[in-house]
Amino acid sequence: MPVPYKAPGQPRRPAIVFMAWSILAIYGLSAWGPPRTVLRRTDTAMVLGAGSSDPRAGDRSQSGGSRYAVVEECELDVDAGPLAESCHMLENVCVDQRSAILYDEKYHPSPGHAAEPLPVLDPPKRHKHYIFQHRGTGAKDYHYSLPAMHVRPASADEPAAYLSEPVFSSCTVPVVYYSHYIQNVAHMFRDNAARLFGALNETPWAAHAKLVLMTAEGLAPPQFAYDLMRPLTPLSMETWADFTNRLPSAEVQGGFLPAAVPGDVQGADERAPDSCEGGPRRCFRRMLVCMDNLNITGWPLHSYGQHLVQHYERQGALPPGVLPPHRPAEATQRRLAAPPMAGTNGGGVEPVISIAFQKRSAPERQLLNSQELLEACNSWRHTTPGGVEVRAKCWEVELPDLFTGIAAAQQADIFVGAHGANIANAWLMRPGSSVVELTMFGFDETDAHMNLVKRNMFDEDSQVQFWKVLQCDPKSWTPGLLEKEGLEKGEPFRDFWPKYRNMRVRWEVLDTAFREIVDTGGDMQAFRQRWGEGRWWWLSTAKQAAVYGGHNIYQTCVKAREQGLID
C-alpha cells in the first residue's frame, strides 16, 4: 500500500541569508554564483534520426540537430535550507505526461525483496483549492481541484529514449509547488510568492531551483499568479503539465536527453533558460514537491514587493511614462521628518502627500461617497510637528493587474481602500508609505479582517505601515450583490455577506488618520510603538468619527459598544 507523505516536523536550522534578490534580477545566476559545471551545446549532431533502430528517439528534424557534451556534474547540498525541510524530496526521478517516474532500486521488486511503497503526494485541502471557470459563461465550478501527484516506478517499456536511458541532472533542482489559493491575488502574494522568496533567500542552492506550478487539469495559472511568481528564480517557470510534456530524444555520452523543440509553449518565458544546463531537462537527481506551508524564519512581504518592482521596471513591463525615472526612493512623509525638509518649507515649496483611493472593479466594496472624500482630500492641509506645512494630492485608481498596482504604489505615499486583495498592493509601495484599510460594517465580527495587518507585523523588515478603520455606524453601508439577492429572497443571514458591503466613510476619520500618518514620519519603530499602544486603528460611528481601537486586535464594534467605548 502507498504510504501517505507527511511534511517534516523537525525544527528549522539557522537560516543562511544570502545576497539581496535585487542583485539576482540583474540577471540570472550571479546572486549565488553559476553552476559549477553545466551541459553545453556543441556543433556536432548526435541525434537519432528517422532511420534509427530505436523508435523512441524521435525525429532529428524535430530536435534541432544539436548535441550536448556531458561535463562534470554539480555538487549541491540540496538537503540544506527550508525547502528541503518543508517539502518532499524525490531522488533519481524523471517526469512525463504529468507523472513522476522513480528509478531507485528500492521501488522495484527483485527475487526475495518486495518493492518499497511509493510516496503519496496529496496536499491538504487549502493547497488543492481551485475555481474552474467555464468558457463562454464564466460560471464557477468547484469540482476541479489541484491533483495529487501521480507517481510510478520506472518501466522496462518507457516511451522515450531519455526515459529508458536517462541522464539525471544534478545542476537543476525542480521545485514543484502547490499554491495556497492560486486564484486569489492577496493569497498568491502573501502566502505563496513572499514565503517562497524567503525560503529561497535561506537556500544556498537557490540559483539552481526551477519553479514548477501545479495547476488543475493542466490549465494555465491566472496571469497575476504567473506575474507574481515568475521573478522568484532565474530559470523559466512552467506549469506541471508543460514541464512534463514528452519531447524527442537526443543521444549524449552515457544516455539520452530530451531535445528542444522549436517554438515555446504558450506563456513560456523567452528571457529565461529552461534549466541550468540551458535546454529542457526531464530527469533529475533531486526534485522537491512542496504541498504545504514553507518553514521559514521570516516573512519578507515588503522585500518581495520591492523585488517585484525592480524586476519589472528593469524589464520595461510597466505602463510607459507612469514612473518618473528619478523618483524619490522613500515616501514623502519619511522625507519630511529628515533634514533638510524638517522644520522648513524648503524655500517656500509646499510638500505634497500623494494619496490614492483604490476603486474596486467589481460593483461591491465601493466607497459610496468617494467624490466627497476626494474633494475634501484635495483641500487638505496639515502642519507637521517640525513646522512643515503640507498639502495632499488625491486621486482614485483601479488596480486591474500587477503592473498597474506597481505604478500606483510607487507614486502614492498613502493608499486608502476597502479590505480585500487590493490592499496587498501596499507591499509594492516605497519605504515609509502607509495604507488605510477600511473594514465594512459587520465584517469585523470575523477574524479574517485582520489577516493583512497581522501579516505585515510578522514581517520584521516591512517599511510599510498598515492603519485601519472599522465602520461601526449601522447606517454606513449598502448590501453587496449576494446579500441584496438573499434579502430579496428572504434568505437567512450569511456570515460572508458583510465582506462585500459598500460603505460610506466619514471624512473626519480619514483626516485624523492622515495627520497621524504624516506625524509618524514613516518611522516603523514609532509605528510599532503605536501598535503596542493600540493607536494604529480607529472605530468610526455616526457621532464619534475616530476612537482608537485599543490593544485588543480582536476588538469589534459590538464589543466596543458593550464596553462603553463608543456610542
Residue, then its C-alpha position, 0 to 999 in steps of 0.5 A: m500500500p502507498v504510504p501517505y507523505k507527511a511534511p517534516g516536523q523537525p525544527r528549522r536550522p539557522a537560516i543562511v541569508f544570502m545576497a539581496w534578490s535585487i542583485l539576482a534580477i540583474y540577471g540570472l545566476s550571479a546572486w549565488g554564483p553559476p553552476r559549477t559545471v553545466l551541459r553545453r551545446t556543441d556543433t556536432a549532431m548526435v541525434l537519432g534520426a528517422g532511420s534509427s533502430d530505436p523508435r523512441a528517439g524521435d525525429r532529428s528534424q524535430s530536435g534541432g540537430s544539436r548535441y550536448a557534451v556531458v561535463e562534470e556534474c554539480e555538487l549541491d547540498v540540496d538537503a540544506g535550507p527550508l525547502a528541503e525541510s518543508c517539502h518532499m524530496l524525490e531522488n533519481v526521478c524523471v517526469d512525463q505526461r504529468s507523472a513522476i517516474l522513480y528509478d531507485e532500486k528500492y521501488h522495484p521488486s527483485p527475487g526475495h525483496a518486495a518493492e518499497p511503497l511509493p510516496v503519496l503526494d496529496p496536499p491538504k485541502r487549502h493547497k488543492h483549492y481551485i475555481f474552474q471557470h467555464r468558457g463562454t459563461g464564466a460560471k464557477d465550478y468547484h469540482y476541479s481541484l489541484p491533483a495529487m501527484h501521480v507517481r510510478p516506478a520506472s518501466a522496462d517499456e518507457p516511451a522515450a529514449y531519455l526515459s529508458e536511458p536517462v541522464f539525471s541532472s544534478c545542476t537543476v533542482p525542480v521545485v514543484y509547488y502547490s499554491h495556497y489559493i492560486q486564484n486569489v491575488a492577496h493569497m498568491f502574494r502573501d502566502n505563496a510568492a513572499r514565503l517562497f522568496g524567503a525560503l529561497n533567500e535561506t537556500p544556498w542552492a537557490a540559483h539552481a531551483k526551477l519553479v514548477l506550478m501545479t495547476a488543475e487539469g493542466l490549465a494555465p495559472p491566472q496571469f497575476a499568479y504567473d506575474l507574481m511568481r515568475p521573478l522568484t528564480p532565474l530559470s523559466m517557470e512552467t506549469w506541471a503539465d508543460f514541464t512534463n510534456r514528452l519531447p524527442s530524444a537526443e543521444v549524449q555520452g552515457g544516455f539520452l536527453p530530451a531535445a528542444v523543440p522549436g517554438d515555446v509553449q504558450g506563456a513560456d518565458e523567452r528571457a529565461p533558460d529552461s534549466c541550468e544546463g540551458g535546454p529542457r531537462r526531464c530527469f533529475r537527481r533531486m526534485l522537491v514537491c512542496m504541498d504545504n506551508l514553507n518553514i521559514t524564519g521570516w516573512p519578507l512581504h515588503s522585500y518581495g514587493q520591492h523585488l517585484v518592482q525592480h524586476y519589472e521596471r528593469q524589464g520595461a513591463l510597466p505602463p510607459g511614462v507612469l514612473p518618473p525615472h528619478r523618483p524619490a526612493e522613500a515616501t514623502q512623509r519619511r522625507l519630511a521628518a529628515p533634514p533638510m525638509a524638517g522644520t522648513n518649507g524648503g524655500g517656500v515649496e509646499p510638500v505634497i502627500s500623494i494619496a490614492f483611493q483604490k476603486r474596486s472593479a467589481p460593483e461591491r466594496q465601493l466607497l459610496n461617497s468617494q467624490e466627497l472624500l476626494e474633494a475634501c482630500n484635495s483641500w487638505r492641509h496639515t502642519t507637521p510637528g517640525g513646522v512643515e506645512v503640507r498639502a495632499k494630492c488625491w486621486e482614485v485608481e483601479l488596480p486591474d493587474l500587477f503592473t498597474g498596482i506597481a505604478a500606483a504604489q510607487q507614486a502614492d505615499i498613502f493608499v486608502g481602500a476597502h479590505g480585500a486583495n487590493i490592499a496587498n498592493a501596499w507591499l509594492m509601495r516605497p519605504g515609509s508609505s502607509v495604507v488605510e484599510l477600511t473594514m465594512f460594517g459587520f465584517d469585523e465580527t470575523d477574524a479574517h479582517m485582520n489577516l493583512v495587518k497581522r501579516n505585515m507585523f510578522d514581517e520584521d523588515s516591512q517599511v510599510q505601515f498598515w492603519k485601519v478603520l472599522q465602520c461601526d455606524p449601522k447606517s454606513w453601508t449598502p448590501g453587496l450583490l449576494e446579500k441584496e439577492g438573499l434579502e430579496k429572497g428572504e434568505p437567512f443571514r450569511d456570515f460572508w455577506p458583510k465582506y462585500r458591503n459598500m460603505r460610506v466613510r466619514w471624512e473626519v476619520l480619514d483626516t485624523a488618520f492622515r495627520e497621524i500618518v504624516d506625524t509618524g514620519g514613516d518611522m516603523q519603530a514609532f509605528r510599532q510603538r503605536w501598535g503596542e499602544g493600540r493607536w494604529w486603528w480607529l472605530s468610526t460611528a455616526k457621532q464619534a468619527a475616530v476612537y482608537g481601537g485599543h490593544n485588543i486586535y480582536q476588538t469589534c464594534v459590538k464589543a466596543r459598544e458593550q464596553g462603553l467605548i463608543d456610542 
